[in-house]
Amino acid sequence: MGSTAKPSTIRKIFPAPSDSPQVAPHFCQFDPLVQTYKTGYLRGGNRNPIQRAERWWVLHTNPGLRAAVEKPDR
């Protein structure tokens, strides 16, 4: 059995800010290590030029992460 809680339990502990579900670019993130729950809004979405520049920089400065993200050749 895993160490994750049931989704219904998580929803009781961390209720959504509104009754309707939030769609992208809204996000919610739970960090089990420090047990924090964060919600937010990514302005501009994933196609934001700043977001693309950050992704490019991270992938080019971390070869291990780049290898994990690359699609395998077919």
Phi, psi and omega in degrees: 000139182281174181261014180271149180275161177293144178302326180294324178293318180295320180294328177290321181287318183239080182292150178292148181296335177223169182289329181273146179292148178271139178253168181305142011268022173286149178217157171224144187217130177245128178252106184291337181295311180256002178052057175239149179235124181234144173233155180191189182223123179270100183296128181089349179071193182284345179267008177298135180302325178292319179296319178295320179295319178297316180296317179299315181297315181297316182290331180272345178259354181230091184297329178294319178291321179299319180294326180287332184271332184299145178282140178290149178288144180256000000 
